[in-house]
């Protein structure tokens, strides 16, 4: 399971490295302002029918499903720090 996958399609409690953001430029800028950018490692905490919640460092960030579907990541192997 090392392929790129949208956050909205990823299982809960999965650690990911962000590999692509396919949103428009203003959305990319907002995400960068929240510390979500290429190469950043995040953990997907909740992925249910509504929003998607990720952990970014010590922060928890809630994203709508549309934006979460535009953020692609690759799963980090367990035990990698």
ZIQUICOR-V119446 format. One record per backbone hydrogen bond with DSSP energy under -0.5 kcal/mol. CO is the residue of the C=O (numbers start at 1). NH is the residue of the N-H. Records with the same first field share a line. If there is no record, write none. Layout:
BEGIN
CO=NH, NH
END
This chain:
BEGIN
3=75
5=73
6=9
7=10
11=14
14=44
15=76
16=18, 42
17=74
18=39
20=72
24=28
25=29
26=30
27=31
28=32
29=33
30=34
31=34, 36
32=35
35=37
37=40
40=18, 42
42=16
43=45, 55
44=13, 14
46=53
51=48
52=63
53=45, 46
54=56, 61
55=43, 57
56=59
59=56
61=54
63=52
64=68
65=69
67=70
68=7, 8, 71
70=22, 72
71=7
72=19, 20
73=5
74=17
77=80
END
